């Protein structure tokens, strides 16, 4: 998938969410995931949540940018596009009327406190956006690595639905928005790593 295709898919999904076209499949998916609820999955999902927190992913992006900048100059700072993607995510959560999943269903154990920005709506998932952005940015274009990146992003997406933090459409939106920002950043990022200053 290229960035333009990801952008078109994201816009189409955003319109579908705004029109309420995803509500039935979102509700059915959440219900199915909730039927599998147990304490072990609560713990696993909550641990995955920590790795998707803004503070954790922001530190990773800053570290990647600092290392790549030292090797290849300004083009190595593209991991900082994560902050632009997060700004877009927060703006959408203020205007796109996707209600949050019912709070009584929330299964997140809150293992580590984090700085949380309360928004009235849930689309798109920030955890999935950040996981997708970082995975798509740094994963080499070779099959074993691509498969691992997909598994990690899927695990994050599944955890968000299972914990009743997000709907299916939120996670798809997060993944697509992450790709919109990460795919154009890949060439300069890998070029920076190939360069010796």
C-alpha positions as CSV (number, residue, x, y, z in Angstrom):
1,X,0.0,0.0,0.0
2,X,1.3,3.5,-0.7
3,X,0.5,6.7,1.2
4,X,-2.0,8.0,-1.3
5,X,-4.1,4.8,-1.2
6,X,-3.9,4.8,2.6
7,X,-5.1,8.4,2.6
8,X,-8.0,7.7,0.3
9,X,-9.0,4.6,2.5
10,X,-8.7,6.7,5.6
11,X,-10.9,9.5,4.2
12,X,-13.5,6.9,3.1
13,X,-13.5,5.3,6.5
14,X,-13.8,8.6,8.2
15,X,-16.9,9.5,6.2
16,X,-18.4,6.1,6.9
17,X,-17.8,6.6,10.6
18,X,-19.2,10.1,10.6
19,X,-22.4,8.8,8.9
20,X,-22.7,6.0,11.4
21,X,-22.3,3.3,8.9
22,X,-19.8,1.3,11.0
23,X,-21.8,1.3,14.2
24,X,-23.4,-2.2,13.8
25,X,-20.1,-4.0,12.9
26,X,-18.3,-2.1,15.6
27,X,-20.9,-3.2,18.2
28,X,-20.9,-6.8,17.0
29,X,-17.1,-6.9,17.1
30,X,-16.9,-5.4,20.6
31,X,-19.5,-7.9,21.9
32,X,-17.6,-10.8,20.4
33,X,-14.4,-9.7,22.0
34,X,-16.1,-9.2,25.4
35,X,-17.4,-12.7,25.4
36,X,-13.7,-13.9,25.5
37,X,-13.0,-11.8,28.6
38,X,-10.8,-13.3,31.3
39,X,-8.2,-12.0,33.8
40,X,-5.2,-13.3,31.8
41,X,-6.3,-11.5,28.6
42,X,-7.0,-8.4,30.7
43,X,-3.4,-8.4,31.9
44,X,-2.0,-9.1,28.4
45,X,-4.1,-6.3,26.8
46,X,-3.1,-3.9,29.6
47,X,0.6,-4.7,29.1
48,X,0.3,-4.0,25.3
49,X,-1.5,-0.8,26.2
50,X,1.6,0.5,28.1
51,X,3.7,0.0,25.0
52,X,1.3,2.2,23.0
53,X,1.1,5.1,25.5
54,X,2.1,8.4,24.0
55,X,5.0,8.9,26.4
56,X,6.5,5.5,25.4
57,X,6.1,6.0,21.6
58,X,7.2,9.6,21.8
59,X,10.5,8.6,23.5
60,X,11.0,6.0,20.8
61,X,10.4,8.5,18.0
62,X,12.7,11.0,19.6
63,X,15.5,8.4,20.0
64,X,15.1,7.2,16.5
65,X,15.2,10.7,15.1
66,X,18.3,11.6,17.2
67,X,20.2,8.5,16.1
68,X,19.2,8.8,12.4
69,X,20.0,12.6,12.4
70,X,23.5,11.9,13.7
71,X,24.0,9.5,10.8
72,X,22.2,11.2,8.0
73,X,21.3,14.8,8.8
74,X,17.9,16.4,8.8
75,X,16.2,13.7,6.8
76,X,16.8,11.4,9.7
77,X,14.4,13.4,11.8
78,X,11.3,12.1,10.0
79,X,10.3,9.9,13.1
80,X,9.2,13.3,14.6
81,X,6.3,13.2,12.1
82,X,4.7,11.0,14.8
83,X,3.8,14.3,16.7
84,X,2.0,15.7,13.6
85,X,0.1,12.4,13.3
86,X,-0.9,12.6,16.9
87,X,-2.1,16.2,16.5
88,X,-4.3,15.1,13.6
89,X,-5.6,12.2,15.7
90,X,-6.6,14.6,18.6
91,X,-8.2,17.0,16.2
92,X,-10.4,14.2,14.7
93,X,-11.4,13.0,18.2
94,X,-12.8,16.5,18.8
95,X,-14.9,16.8,15.7
96,X,-15.7,13.3,14.3
97,X,-18.8,12.1,16.2
98,X,-17.9,8.5,17.0
99,X,-19.0,7.8,20.6
100,X,-16.7,6.0,23.0
101,X,-17.4,2.4,23.9
102,X,-19.5,2.0,27.0
103,X,-17.2,2.7,30.0
104,X,-18.6,-0.2,32.2
105,X,-17.0,-2.6,29.6
106,X,-13.5,-1.1,30.1
107,X,-11.1,-3.8,31.0
108,X,-7.8,-1.9,31.1
109,X,-6.0,-2.5,34.4
110,X,-4.2,0.9,34.2
111,X,-0.8,-0.7,35.0
112,X,1.1,2.5,34.5
113,X,-0.4,6.0,34.8
114,X,-0.1,8.1,31.7
115,X,-0.9,11.6,30.5
116,X,-4.2,11.1,28.9
117,X,-6.0,13.8,26.9
118,X,-9.8,13.3,27.4
119,X,-11.6,13.7,24.1
120,X,-15.4,13.4,23.5
121,X,-15.0,10.9,20.6
122,X,-12.9,7.8,19.9
123,X,-11.9,7.9,16.2
124,X,-9.1,7.1,15.4
125,X,-7.2,5.0,17.9
126,X,-4.0,6.7,19.0
127,X,-2.4,3.5,20.2
128,X,-2.8,1.8,16.9
129,X,-1.8,5.0,15.0
130,X,1.5,5.2,16.9
131,X,2.2,1.5,16.7
132,X,1.6,1.5,13.0
133,X,3.6,4.6,12.4
134,X,6.7,3.3,14.2
135,X,6.4,-0.3,12.8
136,X,5.9,0.9,9.2
137,X,8.7,3.4,9.5
138,X,11.5,1.2,10.8
139,X,10.6,-2.3,9.4
140,X,12.9,-3.4,6.6
141,X,11.1,-4.5,3.4
142,X,11.8,-8.2,4.0
143,X,9.1,-10.8,4.7
144,X,10.0,-12.0,8.2
145,X,10.2,-8.4,9.5
146,X,7.0,-7.3,7.7
147,X,5.2,-10.3,9.2
148,X,6.4,-9.4,12.7
149,X,5.4,-5.8,12.3
150,X,1.9,-6.8,11.1
151,X,1.5,-9.2,14.1
152,X,2.5,-6.4,16.6
153,X,0.1,-3.9,15.1
154,X,-2.7,-6.5,15.0
155,X,-2.0,-7.3,18.6
156,X,-2.3,-3.7,19.6
157,X,-5.5,-3.3,17.6
158,X,-7.1,-6.4,19.1
159,X,-6.1,-5.2,22.6
160,X,-7.8,-1.9,22.1
161,X,-11.1,-3.6,21.1
162,X,-10.8,-6.3,23.8
163,X,-10.3,-3.7,26.5
164,X,-13.3,-1.7,25.2
165,X,-11.1,1.3,24.7
166,X,-12.0,1.5,21.0
167,X,-14.2,0.2,18.2
168,X,-13.0,-1.8,15.3
169,X,-13.4,1.2,13.0
170,X,-11.2,3.3,15.4
171,X,-8.4,0.7,15.1
172,X,-8.6,0.6,11.3
173,X,-8.6,4.4,11.2
174,X,-5.5,4.5,13.5
175,X,-3.7,2.0,11.3
176,X,-4.5,3.8,8.1
177,X,-3.5,7.2,9.5
178,X,-0.3,5.7,10.8
179,X,0.5,4.5,7.3
180,X,-0.4,7.9,5.8
181,X,2.4,9.5,7.8
182,X,4.9,6.6,7.9
183,X,5.1,5.5,4.3
184,X,6.4,8.8,2.9
185,X,8.9,9.0,5.8
186,X,10.4,5.6,5.1
187,X,12.7,6.6,2.1
188,X,14.4,9.5,3.9
189,X,14.7,7.6,7.1
190,X,16.4,4.6,5.5
191,X,18.6,6.9,3.4
192,X,19.7,8.6,6.6
193,X,20.8,5.2,8.0
194,X,22.7,4.4,4.8
195,X,24.6,7.6,4.8
196,X,27.9,8.1,6.7
197,X,28.4,11.8,7.7
